Amino acid sequence: MILLMRNTVSEFVPGCDHTVVRLDEALAVLIARRVIASQAVRLADESVAELRYWDANPICVGSPDPKTEESIEEVLDSGDGWAVLEDDALGSFVPGETDCSQMVVSAGDPPSVAWSYRAGSEPVRTCDVPLDALSRRLGKPLGNALKAVT
């Protein structure tokens, strides 16, 4: 499965409108562990808004081609800027490399996950994905890994 997200900070990176992260059980468990850690840090210091981890590399995806743009954008609009899709749902998207990738975990209410990275020399950040909604959309077994922290 893949998590497709609209990028919120990409105005200076033409052609990098979306980010894809491949979701598997190991990544779902890693996200859940990091949310638990971020909640513990937030209990100790309420001013902590988010924690950043240097891994879980996303793939920067360029703008969709005209044949798929409408359907991908409709899916993202109905899902608050993100969607869980099957691996083959990206059609002709061509992934690009990213640098300085970070998983961004928020301990807020509800907890969420996002990714931040560089495409070329410019910073890019995805929309925040609430973990409770992500666990519901993933279903079993991936969603079970996240349910414990939502």
C-alpha positions, -999 to 999 in steps of 0.1 A, spaced: 0 0 0 10 36 -5 2 68 13 -2 96 -12 -1 131 3 -4 166 -10 26 187 -3 18 219 17 52 236 13 63 232 -23 56 264 -41 93 268 -50 96 232 -62 77 230 -95 65 195 -104 67 182 -68 30 184 -58 27 151 -41 47 127 -19 44 90 -17 54 68 12 53 30 9 33 16 39 41 -18 52 37 -34 87 72 -24 98 66 13 90 32 13 107 48 -2 139 76 24 137 51 52 134 32 39 164 63 35 185 73 71 177 39 85 186 42 68 220 76 83 224 64 118 213 35 116 238 59 108 266 81 137 257 50 160 256 40 149 291 74 160 303 72 193 284 39 205 270 56 230 247 68 201 224 48 202 193 64 176 171 95 153 169 115 148 137 132 115 128 159 112 101 146 83 81 115 67 66 123 81 32 95 94 11 95 95 -27 88 129 -42 63 125 -70 59 150 -97 26 165 -110 2 138 -123 -2 135 -160 -34 148 -176 -50 113 -178 -49 108 -140 -48 143 -125 -85 147 -120 -90 113 -103 -59 117 -81 -70 153 -71 -105 141 -64 -93 114 -41 -70 138 -23 -98 164 -19 -121 138 -4 -94 127 21 -82 161 34 -51 160 12 -41 124 17 -52 89 6 -42 53 10 -39 36 -24 -29 3 -39 7 2 -52 -4 4 -89 -27 34 -84 -1 60 -93 -3 52 -130 25 70 -149 39 91 -120 77 92 -121 92 92 -86 120 116 -79 147 114 -52 146 133 -20 173 145 4 173 152 41 141 132 47 124 134 81 94 117 95 75 144 115 54 130 144 30 152 163 19 144 198 -11 166 194 -47 156 197 -51 136 175 -15 125 169 -4 128 133 25 120 110 40 140 81 72 140 61 96 168 55 125 167 30 145 186 4 138 183 -33 169 198 -49 177 227 -25 142 236 -15 123 224 15 91 204 10 65 193 37 35 171 34 1 176 49 -4 161 84 -21 127 84 -41 121 116 -32 86 129 -68 77 140 -81 83 104 -51 65 89 -56 34 110 -92 32 100 -84 35 63 -56 9 65 -77 -18 80 -60 -50 91 -31 -57 96 -15 -23 91 -42 -4 109 -39 -26 140 -4 -13 146 -17 23 148 -48 16 168 -29 12 201 -18 49 200 -50 66 187 
